[in-house]
């Protein structure tokens, strides 16, 4: 007959209270018990009164081959009662942790939480650095804008000066052309006047 040392919940809602019993493994959680070994009150503020256990009878059942549940095993270890099942579980856990580490996996919930926090912190620092880089670029652009404006203004001034210099030259070129045109007009006028005079003299 396989015996287990496990807890049976009694008490009301929001007020849990557990009895620690030696029970046949085939019995349900609240089934027939072989012996009451103590109790566990998680709401009790005094830690010494939280766990009340008959250690002699617990050791007696452990020597007979009784297997404690995980919770009862933790309670027994807290009270300083060592047993082979806890050692076996610790060895299995260490082996599983080593296998997970060898594959690069996270084993415990605490490790997963720590990894998530580290990833979040790395992401946050990356975002901060990115924001700083963007701010620096914007600042550089803002500083470069006045310089570009100054360059544009200087170019416009240079163009205006070149145009101002080119205007007198153009005017100087235009004047001789106008003089030649004026001379040509006067010549044509004179010719027409002389031709009219000759016509009148012929008529007379």
Kinemage of the C-alpha trace (Angstrom):
@kinemage 1
@onewidth
@group {chain A} dominant
@subgroup {mainchain}
@vectorlist {calphas} color= white
{ca unk a 1} P 0.000 0.000 0.000
{ca unk a 2} L 1.513 3.366 -1.142
{ca unk a 3} L 1.075 6.128 1.410
{ca unk a 4} L 1.246 9.854 0.706
{ca unk a 5} L 1.594 12.736 3.121
{ca unk a 6} L -0.555 15.530 1.766
{ca unk a 7} L -2.824 18.369 2.800
{ca unk a 8} L -6.606 18.428 3.074
{ca unk a 9} L -8.300 21.806 2.866
{ca unk a 10} L -10.910 22.717 5.445
{ca unk a 11} L -12.266 26.097 6.524
{ca unk a 12} L -14.461 28.552 4.672
{ca unk a 13} L -14.091 30.795 1.628
{ca unk a 14} L -11.255 33.354 1.898
{ca unk a 15} L -10.186 31.639 5.133
{ca unk a 16} L -8.163 28.568 4.117
{ca unk a 17} L -6.934 26.053 6.660
{ca unk a 18} L -5.084 22.825 5.819
{ca unk a 19} L -4.670 19.543 7.692
{ca unk a 20} L -1.543 17.477 7.015
{ca unk a 21} L -2.490 13.821 6.833
{ca unk a 22} L -1.066 10.422 5.949
{ca unk a 23} L -3.406 9.144 3.232
{ca unk a 24} L -3.499 6.112 0.968
{ca unk a 25} L -2.440 7.257 -2.535
{ca unk a 26} L -5.616 5.893 -4.148
{ca unk a 27} L -7.887 7.952 -1.890
{ca unk a 28} L -9.221 11.325 -3.166
{ca unk a 29} L -8.038 14.627 -1.678
{ca unk a 30} L -10.727 14.760 1.008
{ca unk a 31} L -11.056 10.990 1.344
{ca unk a 32} L -10.326 8.610 4.207
{ca unk a 33} L -7.132 9.372 6.157
{ca unk a 34} L -4.773 7.013 7.930
{ca unk a 35} L -3.441 9.483 10.505
{ca unk a 36} L -3.557 13.225 11.260
{ca unk a 37} L -0.034 14.594 11.436
{ca unk a 38} L -0.641 18.306 11.943
{ca unk a 39} L -2.025 21.424 10.288
{ca unk a 40} L -0.995 24.518 8.313
{ca unk a 41} L -2.658 27.924 8.744
{ca unk a 42} L -1.418 30.377 6.062
{ca unk a 43} L -3.374 33.321 7.511
{ca unk a 44} L -1.788 33.030 10.978
{ca unk a 45} L 0.567 36.019 11.448
{ca unk a 46} L 2.796 34.255 13.968
{ca unk a 47} L 5.091 32.059 11.849
{ca unk a 48} L 5.709 29.647 14.726
{ca unk a 49} L 1.970 28.955 14.963
{ca unk a 50} L 1.448 28.675 11.205
{ca unk a 51} L 2.710 25.076 11.070
{ca unk a 52} L 1.924 22.564 13.803
{ca unk a 53} L 3.367 19.110 13.051
{ca unk a 54} L 4.002 15.844 14.871
{ca unk a 55} L 7.576 15.376 13.619
{ca unk a 56} L 8.026 11.914 15.157
{ca unk a 57} L 5.020 10.479 13.345
{ca unk a 58} L 6.025 12.250 10.102
{ca unk a 59} L 9.494 10.642 10.310
{ca unk a 60} L 7.837 7.308 11.084
{ca unk a 61} L 5.752 7.473 7.891
{ca unk a 62} L 8.718 8.705 5.845
{ca unk a 63} L 10.781 5.735 7.060
{ca unk a 64} L 7.959 3.436 5.998
{ca unk a 65} L 8.154 4.894 2.445
{ca unk a 66} L 5.429 7.550 2.514
{ca unk a 67} L 5.826 10.119 -0.293
{ca unk a 68} L 5.115 13.765 0.637
{ca unk a 69} L 3.437 16.099 -1.839
{ca unk a 70} L 5.449 19.067 -3.175
{ca unk a 71} L 3.845 21.517 -0.731
{ca unk a 72} L 4.293 19.205 2.241
{ca unk a 73} L 7.892 18.578 1.151
{ca unk a 74} L 8.588 22.332 1.250
{ca unk a 75} L 7.003 22.571 4.711
{ca unk a 76} L 9.116 19.660 5.976
{ca unk a 77} L 12.303 21.248 4.617
{ca unk a 78} L 11.324 24.534 6.255
{ca unk a 79} L 11.088 22.672 9.568
{ca unk a 80} L 14.462 21.018 8.953
{ca unk a 81} L 13.118 17.526 8.188
{ca unk a 82} L 15.204 16.180 5.299
{ca unk a 83} L 14.022 13.246 3.214
{ca unk a 84} L 15.188 11.402 0.136
{ca unk a 85} L 12.276 12.584 -2.052
{ca unk a 86} L 13.306 16.225 -1.665
{ca unk a 87} L 16.898 15.307 -2.545
{ca unk a 88} L 15.729 13.347 -5.586
{ca unk a 89} L 13.547 16.241 -6.710
{ca unk a 90} L 16.409 18.718 -6.261
{ca unk a 91} L 18.690 16.457 -8.329
{ca unk a 92} L 16.068 16.152 -11.089
{ca unk a 93} L 15.539 19.900 -11.052
{ca unk a 94} L 19.290 20.606 -11.249
{ca unk a 95} L 19.595 18.165 -14.171
{ca unk a 96} L 16.655 19.799 -15.986
{ca unk a 97} L 18.131 23.265 -15.343
{ca unk a 98} L 21.514 22.172 -16.756
{ca unk a 99} L 19.807 20.703 -19.850
{ca unk a 100} L 17.810 23.920 -20.363
{ca unk a 101} L 20.955 26.046 -19.970
{ca unk a 102} L 22.794 23.830 -22.474
{ca unk a 103} L 19.994 24.434 -25.022
{ca unk a 104} L 19.949 28.164 -24.206
{ca unk a 105} L 16.458 28.082 -22.701
{ca unk a 106} L 15.126 29.787 -19.585
{ca unk a 107} L 14.225 27.317 -16.852
{ca unk a 108} L 12.405 29.150 -14.070
{ca unk a 109} L 9.738 31.842 -14.074
{ca unk a 110} L 12.141 34.199 -12.293
{ca unk a 111} L 14.688 33.754 -15.093
{ca unk a 112} L 11.996 34.473 -17.701
{ca unk a 113} L 10.907 37.616 -15.852
{ca unk a 114} L 14.530 38.755 -15.517
{ca unk a 115} L 15.107 38.141 -19.242
{ca unk a 116} L 11.934 40.073 -20.145
{ca unk a 117} L 13.021 42.978 -17.925
{ca unk a 118} L 16.505 42.986 -19.476
{ca unk a 119} L 14.984 42.961 -22.977
{ca unk a 120} L 12.609 45.805 -22.049
{ca unk a 121} L 15.491 47.827 -20.556
{ca unk a 122} L 17.604 47.241 -23.693
{ca unk a 123} L 14.690 48.315 -25.903
{ca unk a 124} L 14.143 51.425 -23.783
{ca unk a 125} L 17.821 52.427 -23.988
{ca unk a 126} L 17.771 51.810 -27.756
{ca unk a 127} L 14.694 54.046 -28.114
{ca unk a 128} L 16.348 56.746 -25.984
{ca unk a 129} L 19.507 56.615 -28.113
{ca unk a 130} L 17.396 56.782 -31.268
{ca unk a 131} L 15.493 59.791 -29.902
{ca unk a 132} L 18.796 61.488 -28.995
{ca unk a 133} L 20.170 60.838 -32.497
{ca unk a 134} L 16.998 62.258 -34.089
{ca unk a 135} L 17.173 65.313 -31.820
{ca unk a 136} L 20.842 65.833 -32.771
{ca unk a 137} L 19.973 65.551 -36.486
{ca unk a 138} L 17.137 68.067 -36.094
{ca unk a 139} L 19.446 70.432 -34.246
{ca unk a 140} L 22.107 70.111 -36.963
{ca unk a 141} L 19.473 70.765 -39.645
{ca unk a 142} L 18.197 73.800 -37.717
{ca unk a 143} L 21.752 75.119 -37.434
{ca unk a 144} L 22.389 74.435 -41.141
{ca unk a 145} L 19.239 76.299 -42.279
{ca unk a 146} L 20.488 79.850 -41.418
{ca unk a 147} L 23.804 79.087 -43.116
{ca unk a 148} L 21.954 77.915 -46.238
{ca unk a 149} L 19.800 81.041 -46.148
{ca unk a 150} L 22.905 83.206 -45.868
{ca unk a 151} L 24.422 81.384 -48.858
{ca unk a 152} L 21.230 81.939 -50.885
{ca unk a 153} L 21.178 85.631 -49.929
{ca unk a 154} L 24.834 86.010 -50.869
{ca unk a 155} L 24.227 84.278 -54.205
{ca unk a 156} L 21.244 86.562 -54.887
{ca unk a 157} L 23.345 89.605 -54.034
{ca unk a 158} L 26.130 88.450 -56.351
{ca unk a 159} L 23.620 87.889 -59.174
{ca unk a 160} L 22.129 91.353 -58.607
{ca unk a 161} L 25.568 92.932 -58.676
{ca unk a 162} L 26.434 91.081 -61.909
{ca unk a 163} L 23.182 92.235 -63.484
{ca unk a 164} L 23.834 95.808 -62.336
{ca unk a 165} L 27.291 95.665 -63.917
{ca unk a 166} L 25.934 94.175 -67.143
{ca unk a 167} L 23.239 96.876 -67.653
{ca unk a 168} L 25.628 99.793 -68.474
{ca unk a 169} L 27.452 97.560 -70.966
{ca unk a 170} L 24.171 96.681 -72.665
{ca unk a 171} L 23.180 100.341 -72.744
{ca unk a 172} L 26.569 101.223 -74.242
{ca unk a 173} L 26.001 98.598 -76.947
{ca unk a 174} L 22.492 99.853 -77.622
{ca unk a 175} L 23.496 103.527 -78.082
{ca unk a 176} L 25.627 103.058 -81.247
{ca unk a 177} L 22.868 100.960 -82.759
{ca unk a 178} L 20.332 103.700 -82.001
{ca unk a 179} L 22.691 106.324 -83.527
{ca unk a 180} L 23.054 104.313 -86.745
{ca unk a 181} L 19.276 103.862 -86.929
{ca unk a 182} L 18.770 107.619 -86.373
{ca unk a 183} L 21.293 108.438 -89.088
{ca unk a 184} L 19.597 106.057 -91.469
{ca unk a 185} L 16.215 107.680 -90.756
{ca unk a 186} L 17.598 111.180 -91.379
{ca unk a 187} L 19.109 110.008 -94.670
{ca unk a 188} L 15.834 108.525 -95.840
{ca unk a 189} L 14.007 111.713 -94.858
{ca unk a 190} L 16.498 113.825 -96.791
{ca unk a 191} L 16.167 111.563 -99.826
{ca unk a 192} L 12.405 111.762 -99.770
{ca unk a 193} L 12.533 115.575 -99.394
{ca unk a 194} L 14.964 115.923 -102.325
{ca unk a 195} L 12.863 113.625 -104.504
{ca unk a 196} L 9.745 115.692 -103.755
{ca unk a 197} L 11.607 118.908 -104.752
{ca unk a 198} L 12.749 117.388 -108.052
{ca unk a 199} L 9.202 116.296 -108.799
{ca unk a 200} L 7.847 119.806 -108.224
{ca unk a 201} L 10.538 121.369 -110.436
{ca unk a 202} L 9.683 118.962 -113.222
{ca unk a 203} L 6.033 119.910 -113.028
{ca unk a 204} L 6.864 123.585 -113.340
